[in-house]
Amino acid sequence: MGKPIVAIVGRPNVGKSTLFNRLIEEKLAIVSETAGTTRDRLYGEVEFAGRAFLVVDTGGLAWDDRADLPGTPAAMLAGVRAQAQLAIDEADAIVFVVDVEQGATPDDFEIAKILRQTNKPVYLVVNKADNATRAQNAVEFFALGLGEPMPISALHGVGVGDLLDGIVARLPPETLAPADDVPHLAIVGRPNVGKSSLLNAILGEARAMVSEIPGTTRDALDTELTWNKQKIVLIDTAGLRKRGHIEQGIEKYSALRALRAIQRAEVALLVIDAQAGVLAQDQHVAQSILAEGKGVVIVVNKWDLIEKDERTMDEFTQRLRAQLDFIAYAPLVFVSAKTRQRVYQVIERALAVREALRRRVKTAELNELVREATRKHAPASKGQRVLKFLYATQVEGSPPTFVFFVNDKRLVHFTYERFLENQIRARWGFEGAPLKMIFRNRRGKTGEGA
């Protein structure tokens, strides 16, 4: 299911990151009095009134190198504007934050001009209105032509509930997964790792006609192909293929597009540059794949450019596994998109991961494994309390989800949960598929709950 996206935009230092942190209820964005602190985009999930949506924090929009962003090169300002514009393009709704203390500025009018052309819901939020006088002064912002201003204080939470009510009331429905049974694979990764080259190499290996079809991701085309008589859809995040001229730097800030692609896919092909190794941005993309519960294949590209001996692949694998230990279950494929070396294995592994995502374990066999596991390694006790497993079953859904009924779920240590997961993988594989482990108390006992 693809969640709607709400982008927070505005000038530097108007409180966008403070509002972002307030909405997601954690301090994820860096908040500083220094203008221009947020230069990359952050996103988090919000749940309110039974709806879930993603909120995106963007860098401040400014049109020249003035005193409000001292020492900030014009090129960096252009990059920040590019990533904010991409957020606007991708969003389903936009929260435009202005500062009641500073009043409506020329940059506010420039931003409002852009937003009036989007044909998307825009919420004009007047921040720092933490007293009655400031709230009354919000009427000044009617001049921006975006409807009624909404006075709030992101720092103190004043008016944020009303803002959320307004957002939820106008959100589009969540994007449904494809109705057909065609595998959808997303090519994701940080810029310049060879995503476009991998796509071209795969298409060169395709066994039948390739066609481009409109995708849900804006300004992108999904590619449908036939692979060994099976229809497949590749969701490409490598570039904006419809636009003739893309502002310099916009590729750098394409994490939101990758997130949409991950949501729409069943399996993500995470492309890593063999020369650069695993970087922080690679880890962020991998975390997004895990958070969305998708299958994953790690594709190590540019392997032909690495000097090798008999230990090179094993040593690289060990380093990569340590840096991406939270998706240790993901299969690795070492490829060269340039020479098409092992490219066919990428699709084969992805299809195997898709099968793993759909694998079902019989309840009797699962309970037998739990009994064997607890005999092999008894769970730790807390005082007089000993963890007991009463029943286990796999429930419908993706990723594969296992429910364990126990006497007291508070006794389940994360290390024992990991132990059980490893036992399940050792017995049934599930390579490339995340496993969801849920522990519930026996009904009628103390601490009952999911």
C-alpha positions as CSV (number, residue, x, y, z in Angstrom):
1,M,0.0,0.0,0.0
2,G,1.4,3.4,-1.0
3,K,0.8,6.1,1.7
4,P,-0.1,9.6,0.6
5,I,2.7,12.1,0.9
6,V,2.5,15.6,2.5
7,A,5.5,18.0,1.8
8,I,6.4,20.8,4.2
9,V,7.9,23.8,2.3
10,G,8.8,27.4,3.0
11,R,11.6,29.8,3.5
12,P,14.6,29.1,5.7
13,N,14.2,29.3,9.4
14,V,10.3,29.5,9.6
15,G,10.0,26.3,11.7
16,K,9.6,23.6,9.1
17,S,11.7,21.1,10.9
18,T,10.1,21.9,14.2
19,L,6.7,21.2,12.7
20,F,8.0,18.0,11.0
21,N,9.2,16.8,14.4
22,R,5.9,17.7,16.0
23,L,3.9,15.7,13.4
24,I,6.0,12.6,13.6
25,E,6.4,12.9,17.4
26,E,10.1,12.4,17.5
27,K,13.2,14.6,17.0
28,L,14.4,13.3,13.6
29,A,15.1,16.5,11.8
30,I,17.9,18.8,13.1
31,V,16.4,22.0,14.5
32,S,18.6,25.1,14.7
33,E,18.3,28.8,14.8
34,T,20.8,28.9,11.9
35,A,18.9,29.4,8.6
36,G,19.3,26.6,6.0
37,T,20.1,23.8,8.4
38,T,17.9,21.3,6.6
39,R,19.5,20.8,3.2
40,D,18.5,17.2,2.4
41,R,15.0,15.9,2.7
42,L,13.7,13.8,5.5
43,Y,10.5,11.9,5.7
44,G,8.5,10.2,8.5
45,E,5.2,8.5,9.0
46,V,2.2,10.2,10.7
47,E,-0.9,8.4,12.0
48,F,-3.9,10.5,12.9
49,A,-7.6,9.8,13.1
50,G,-7.2,6.3,11.5
51,R,-5.2,7.5,8.6
52,A,-1.5,7.1,7.9
53,F,0.6,9.3,5.6
54,L,4.2,10.3,5.0
55,V,5.4,13.8,5.8
56,V,8.5,15.2,4.1
57,D,10.7,17.9,5.5
58,T,12.5,20.1,2.9
59,G,15.3,22.6,2.8
60,G,14.4,26.3,2.9
61,L,13.5,28.0,-0.4
62,A,15.4,31.2,-1.2
63,W,16.1,32.9,-4.5
64,D,19.5,34.4,-4.0
65,D,22.6,34.4,-1.7
66,R,21.3,37.1,0.7
67,A,21.8,37.7,4.4
68,D,19.1,35.1,5.3
69,L,21.5,32.3,4.2
70,P,25.0,33.8,4.9
71,G,27.9,31.9,3.4
72,T,25.6,29.5,1.5
73,P,26.9,29.1,-2.1
74,A,24.4,29.9,-4.9
75,A,24.9,26.3,-6.2
76,M,23.8,24.8,-2.9
77,L,20.7,27.1,-2.8
78,A,19.9,25.8,-6.3
79,G,20.2,22.3,-5.1
80,V,17.9,22.9,-2.1
81,R,15.3,24.5,-4.4
82,A,15.6,21.5,-6.7
83,Q,14.9,19.0,-3.9
84,A,12.1,21.1,-2.6
85,Q,10.6,21.3,-6.0
86,L,10.8,17.5,-6.4
87,A,9.0,17.2,-3.0
88,I,6.3,19.4,-4.3
89,D,6.0,17.4,-7.5
90,E,5.7,14.1,-5.7
91,A,3.4,15.2,-2.9
92,D,-0.3,14.7,-2.6
93,A,-0.7,17.8,-0.4
94,I,1.6,20.7,0.7
95,V,2.0,22.5,4.0
96,F,3.4,26.0,3.3
97,V,5.0,27.4,6.5
98,V,5.4,31.1,7.0
99,D,6.7,33.2,9.9
100,V,4.2,35.5,11.7
101,E,7.1,37.4,13.3
102,Q,8.7,38.3,9.9
103,G,5.5,38.8,8.0
104,A,5.0,38.1,4.3
105,T,8.3,38.4,2.5
106,P,9.2,38.5,-1.3
107,D,10.3,34.8,-1.1
108,D,6.9,33.9,0.4
109,F,5.2,35.5,-2.6
110,E,7.5,33.5,-4.9
111,I,6.7,30.2,-3.2
112,A,3.0,31.0,-3.2
113,K,3.2,31.6,-6.9
114,I,4.6,28.2,-7.5
115,L,2.1,26.5,-5.2
116,R,-0.9,28.1,-6.9
117,Q,0.1,26.3,-10.1
118,T,0.2,22.8,-8.5
119,N,-3.6,22.0,-8.3
120,K,-2.9,20.2,-5.0
121,P,-4.3,20.9,-1.6
122,V,-2.1,23.6,0.0
123,Y,-2.3,24.4,3.8
124,L,-1.0,27.9,4.6
125,V,0.4,27.6,8.1
126,V,1.4,30.7,10.0
127,N,4.0,29.5,12.5
128,K,5.1,31.1,15.8
129,A,1.6,32.3,16.5
130,D,1.9,31.5,20.2
131,N,-0.2,34.3,21.6
132,A,-3.5,36.0,20.7
133,T,-1.9,39.1,19.1
134,R,0.3,37.0,16.7
135,A,-2.7,34.8,15.8
136,Q,-4.6,37.9,14.8
137,N,-1.6,39.1,12.7
138,A,-1.9,35.9,10.6
139,V,-4.6,37.7,8.5
140,E,-1.7,39.5,6.7
141,F,-1.0,36.3,4.8
142,F,-4.3,36.3,3.0
143,A,-2.3,38.4,0.5
144,L,-0.5,35.3,-0.7
145,G,-3.7,34.1,-2.4
146,L,-3.7,30.6,-0.9
147,G,-6.9,30.9,1.1
148,E,-7.3,31.2,4.9
149,P,-4.1,31.3,6.9
150,M,-3.9,28.8,9.8
151,P,-2.1,30.2,12.9
152,I,-0.1,27.6,14.8
153,S,2.9,27.2,17.1
154,A,4.9,24.2,16.0
155,L,7.1,24.5,19.1
156,H,4.2,24.4,21.6
157,G,1.8,22.3,19.5
158,V,-0.9,25.0,19.3
159,G,-3.2,24.5,16.3
160,V,-1.4,21.4,15.1
161,G,-4.4,19.2,15.7
162,D,-6.6,21.4,13.5
163,L,-3.9,21.2,10.8
164,L,-4.0,17.4,11.0
165,D,-7.8,17.4,10.8
166,G,-7.6,19.5,7.6
167,I,-4.9,17.3,6.1
168,V,-6.7,14.0,6.8
169,A,-10.0,15.3,5.5
170,R,-8.5,15.9,2.0
171,L,-6.0,13.1,1.7
172,P,-6.4,10.8,-1.3
173,P,-6.9,7.1,-0.7
174,E,-3.8,4.9,-0.3
175,T,-2.4,3.5,-3.5
176,L,-3.4,-0.1,-3.9
177,A,-0.9,-2.7,-5.0
178,P,-1.3,-3.8,-8.6
179,A,-4.4,-5.9,-9.1
180,D,-2.7,-8.3,-11.5
181,D,-0.2,-11.0,-10.4
182,V,2.7,-9.6,-12.4
183,P,5.9,-9.3,-10.4
184,H,6.9,-5.6,-9.7
185,L,10.6,-5.0,-9.1
186,A,12.0,-1.6,-8.1
187,I,15.6,-0.6,-9.0
188,V,16.8,1.6,-6.2
189,G,20.0,3.1,-4.8
190,R,21.8,6.3,-4.3
191,P,22.9,8.3,-7.4
192,N,25.6,7.2,-9.7
193,V,25.7,3.5,-8.7
194,G,24.6,2.4,-12.1
195,K,20.8,2.0,-11.9
196,S,20.3,3.2,-15.5
197,S,23.0,0.9,-16.7
198,L,21.5,-2.1,-14.8
199,L,18.1,-1.3,-16.3
200,N,19.6,-1.2,-19.8
201,A,21.6,-4.4,-19.2
202,I,18.5,-6.2,-18.0
203,L,16.5,-5.1,-21.0
204,G,19.3,-6.3,-23.2
205,E,18.9,-9.7,-21.7
206,A,15.1,-9.7,-22.0
207,R,13.7,-12.6,-24.1
208,A,10.8,-10.7,-25.7
209,M,9.3,-7.3,-26.6
210,V,9.8,-4.5,-24.1
211,S,7.2,-1.8,-23.6
212,E,7.1,1.3,-21.5
213,I,3.8,1.8,-19.5
214,P,2.7,4.8,-17.4
215,G,3.6,4.4,-13.7
216,T,2.0,5.7,-10.6
217,T,5.3,7.5,-9.7
218,R,5.1,10.9,-11.3
219,D,7.3,11.6,-14.3
220,A,8.4,8.0,-14.6
221,L,7.6,5.1,-16.9
222,D,7.5,1.5,-15.7
223,T,9.0,-1.0,-18.1
224,E,7.2,-4.2,-18.8
225,L,9.1,-7.1,-20.3
226,T,8.9,-10.9,-20.6
227,W,11.6,-12.9,-18.9
228,N,11.6,-16.6,-19.7
229,K,7.9,-16.5,-20.7
230,Q,7.0,-14.6,-17.5
231,K,5.8,-11.0,-17.5
232,I,7.6,-8.6,-15.2
233,V,7.4,-4.9,-14.5
234,L,10.5,-2.9,-13.6
235,I,10.0,0.3,-11.6
236,D,12.9,2.5,-12.5
237,T,14.1,5.3,-10.1
238,A,17.3,6.1,-12.1
239,G,16.0,9.3,-13.6
240,L,13.2,11.5,-14.7
241,R,12.7,10.2,-18.2
242,K,10.0,12.5,-19.5
243,R,11.7,15.8,-18.8
244,G,14.0,17.2,-21.4
245,H,16.1,19.3,-19.1
246,I,16.6,18.5,-15.4
247,E,18.0,21.1,-13.0
248,Q,21.5,20.2,-11.9
249,G,21.4,18.4,-8.6
250,I,17.8,17.1,-8.7
251,E,19.1,13.5,-9.0
252,K,20.8,13.9,-5.7
253,Y,17.5,14.5,-3.9
254,S,15.5,11.6,-5.4
255,A,15.0,9.6,-2.2
256,L,11.3,10.4,-2.2
257,R,10.9,8.9,-5.6
258,A,12.8,5.8,-4.5
259,L,10.5,5.5,-1.6
260,R,7.4,5.6,-3.8
261,A,9.0,2.9,-6.0
262,I,9.7,0.7,-3.0
263,Q,6.1,1.0,-1.8
264,R,4.8,0.0,-5.2
265,A,7.1,-3.0,-5.6
266,E,7.2,-6.4,-4.1
267,V,11.0,-6.7,-4.4
268,A,13.6,-4.0,-4.4
269,L,16.9,-4.3,-6.3
270,L,19.3,-2.3,-4.1
271,V,22.2,-1.3,-6.3
272,I,25.6,-0.8,-4.5
273,D,28.8,0.6,-6.2
274,A,31.5,-1.9,-5.7
275,Q,34.2,0.7,-5.9
276,A,32.7,3.0,-3.2
277,G,31.4,0.2,-1.0
278,V,28.4,0.8,1.4
279,L,27.8,4.5,2.2
280,A,25.4,6.1,4.7
281,Q,22.9,6.8,1.8
282,D,23.0,3.1,0.8
283,Q,22.0,2.2,4.4
284,H,19.2,4.7,4.4
285,V,17.7,3.2,1.2
286,A,18.1,-0.3,2.7
287,Q,16.3,0.9,5.9
288,S,13.4,2.2,3.7
289,I,13.1,-1.2,2.1
290,L,13.0,-2.9,5.5
291,A,10.5,-0.4,6.9
292,E,8.1,-1.0,4.0
293,G,8.4,-4.8,4.5
294,K,9.6,-5.5,0.9
295,G,11.8,-8.2,-0.4
296,V,15.3,-7.2,-1.3
297,V,18.2,-8.3,-3.5
298,I,21.6,-6.5,-3.1
299,V,23.1,-5.9,-6.5
300,V,26.9,-5.1,-6.3
301,N,27.5,-3.3,-9.5
302,K,30.8,-2.4,-11.3
303,W,32.4,-5.6,-10.0
304,D,34.5,-5.7,-13.2
305,L,36.4,-2.6,-12.0
306,I,37.7,-4.3,-8.8
307,E,41.1,-5.9,-8.7
308,K,40.5,-9.4,-7.4
309,D,42.2,-12.5,-5.9
310,E,40.7,-15.6,-4.4
311,R,39.7,-13.7,-1.2
312,T,38.2,-10.5,-2.7
313,M,34.6,-11.6,-2.9
314,D,34.5,-13.1,0.5
315,E,36.1,-10.1,2.1
316,F,33.8,-7.7,0.4
317,T,30.8,-9.8,1.4
318,Q,31.9,-9.8,5.1
319,R,32.2,-6.0,5.1
320,L,28.9,-5.5,3.3
321,R,27.1,-7.9,5.6
322,A,28.5,-6.0,8.7
323,Q,27.4,-2.6,7.3
324,L,23.9,-3.9,6.2
325,D,23.4,-6.4,9.1
326,F,19.7,-5.5,9.5
327,I,19.1,-7.1,6.1
328,A,21.5,-10.0,6.5
329,Y,18.9,-12.2,4.9
330,A,19.2,-10.5,1.5
331,P,20.9,-12.4,-1.4
332,L,24.0,-10.8,-3.0
333,V,24.6,-10.7,-6.8
334,F,28.0,-9.3,-8.0
335,V,27.4,-7.9,-11.5
336,S,28.8,-5.6,-14.2
337,A,26.0,-3.8,-15.9
338,K,28.6,-2.6,-18.4
339,T,29.5,-6.1,-19.5
340,R,26.2,-7.7,-18.5
341,Q,28.1,-10.1,-16.3
342,R,25.6,-12.1,-14.1
343,V,22.8,-9.7,-14.9
344,Y,20.4,-12.6,-15.6
345,Q,21.0,-13.7,-12.0
346,V,19.5,-10.4,-10.7
347,I,16.0,-11.2,-12.1
348,E,16.2,-14.9,-11.1
349,R,17.1,-14.0,-7.5
350,A,14.4,-11.3,-7.4
351,L,11.7,-13.8,-8.6
352,A,13.0,-16.3,-6.0
353,V,12.6,-13.6,-3.3
354,R,9.1,-13.0,-4.5
355,E,8.3,-16.6,-4.0
356,A,9.8,-16.5,-0.5
357,L,7.5,-13.5,0.3
358,R,4.5,-15.7,-0.6
359,R,5.7,-18.9,1.2
360,R,3.4,-20.4,3.7
361,V,4.4,-22.6,6.6
362,K,1.9,-25.2,7.9
363,T,0.8,-24.5,11.5
364,A,1.7,-28.0,12.7
365,E,5.2,-27.8,11.3
366,L,5.7,-24.3,12.8
367,N,4.7,-25.5,16.2
368,E,7.0,-28.5,15.9
369,L,9.9,-26.1,15.1
370,V,9.0,-24.0,18.2
371,R,9.1,-27.0,20.4
372,E,12.4,-28.1,19.0
373,A,13.8,-24.6,19.3
374,T,12.8,-24.2,23.0
375,R,14.3,-27.6,23.8
376,K,17.5,-26.7,22.0
377,H,17.7,-23.3,23.6
378,A,15.4,-22.6,26.6
379,P,14.3,-18.9,26.9
380,A,15.7,-16.9,29.7
381,S,13.6,-16.4,32.8
382,K,12.9,-13.2,34.8
383,G,12.8,-14.1,38.5
384,Q,10.1,-16.7,39.0
385,R,8.6,-16.1,35.5
386,V,9.6,-18.4,32.6
387,L,8.5,-17.7,29.0
388,K,6.3,-20.4,27.7
389,F,5.1,-20.8,24.1
390,L,1.5,-22.0,23.8
391,Y,0.8,-21.8,20.0
392,A,2.2,-20.4,16.8
393,T,0.8,-19.8,13.4
394,Q,1.6,-17.9,10.2
395,V,-1.1,-15.3,9.3
396,E,-2.0,-13.9,5.9
397,G,0.0,-10.9,4.6
398,S,3.3,-9.7,3.2
399,P,5.9,-9.8,4.6
400,P,5.6,-13.3,6.0
401,T,4.1,-12.8,9.5
402,F,4.3,-15.2,12.4
403,V,2.2,-14.9,15.6
404,F,3.3,-16.6,18.8
405,F,0.9,-17.0,21.7
406,V,2.8,-16.9,25.0
407,N,2.1,-16.8,28.7
408,D,3.7,-13.3,29.0
409,K,5.1,-11.4,26.0
410,R,7.1,-9.1,28.3
411,L,9.4,-12.1,28.8
412,V,10.4,-12.2,25.1
413,H,13.9,-10.8,24.8
414,F,14.9,-9.4,21.3
415,T,17.8,-11.9,21.2
416,Y,15.3,-14.8,21.6
417,E,13.1,-13.3,18.9
418,R,16.1,-13.2,16.6
419,F,16.9,-16.8,17.6
420,L,13.5,-18.0,16.6
421,E,13.7,-16.0,13.3
422,N,17.0,-17.7,12.5
423,Q,15.5,-21.1,13.2
424,I,12.6,-20.4,10.8
425,R,15.0,-19.3,8.1
426,A,17.2,-22.3,8.6
427,R,14.2,-24.6,8.1
428,W,12.3,-22.8,5.4
429,G,14.7,-20.3,3.8
430,F,12.8,-17.1,3.2
431,E,15.9,-15.7,1.6
432,G,15.5,-12.0,0.8
433,A,12.2,-11.7,2.7
434,P,11.8,-9.8,6.0
435,L,10.0,-11.8,8.6
436,K,7.5,-10.1,11.0
437,M,7.4,-11.7,14.4
438,I,4.4,-10.9,16.7
439,F,4.0,-12.1,20.3
440,R,0.7,-12.1,22.0
441,N,-0.5,-13.1,25.4
442,R,-2.9,-15.9,26.1
443,R,-6.4,-14.5,26.4
444,G,-7.5,-13.8,29.9
445,K,-4.0,-13.5,31.4
446,T,-2.3,-10.5,32.9
447,G,-0.8,-8.1,30.3
448,E,-3.1,-9.3,27.5
449,G,-2.6,-7.5,24.2
450,A,-0.9,-7.7,20.9
